[in-house]
Amino acid sequence: MATVISASDSLTLPTPRAAETREPASPTLTSAEVAVIKAMTQRMRQVYTHALGELEAVKSLVIGVTSAVRQEGRTLGALGLALSIAQDLEKRVVLVELDLDNPILARELGIAASPGLGDVLSGEASLATAIRSNASGSFATLPAGNITGSATRLLRSSALRTLVQSLRNSFDVTILDLPPALDNPDVVSVSNLADGVLLIVRGGATPAPLVQQTVRTFAAGKVRGIVLNGHHSKIPHWIRRLFP
């Protein structure tokens, strides 16, 4: 049975007070922003402690993050989990954007949209040039990049399997930001590349039958935990300053 975890506070990141907000071009976080990150790290600890108990025991781990439908805070949850593991456990973590029909990660983080995953899978770019790392190198992202052709074909390709294996060999933790499971049948296929899946659920908004239906779409035991999100699902714009 999947662990149900309430992480509302961790997935609802407050906007820093205007008086402490720096100009967007500044790479330096304010004291308020640092405090929010620390709080998020502490609160997300319950997610990886209860649902991903083997984190410190295995050499590498691949985790998928999905939701039943859109607007549940899935990408924010994946980002928060990645940052928390990187900062709290001092693991090298990479977040991979696999919602190829609705990519938002590059825009929200203020990083170049390409090269990215699609460019690597098509052979137009190397994995090394497509990955963006923060200043410390502990946290990296791989945005969707340029998608040519069918997203379904890319998600079911042997090239994606090879790429995920490369990331598994290079990073301690690989987090796959998957599309909503009930919107995209490819999610179940891609989840086979992961050791487990976390399901983000917007508390008070997602009907229980949809949650149950989503869990049943995966193989038994694949869903490690159900993370109850709060009411906000937007990625705060100041998070982009984590990247140089």
Order of alpha helices (4+ residues) and beta strands (2+ residues): beta-alpha-beta-alpha-beta-alpha-alpha-alpha-beta-beta-alpha-alpha-beta-alpha-beta-alpha-beta
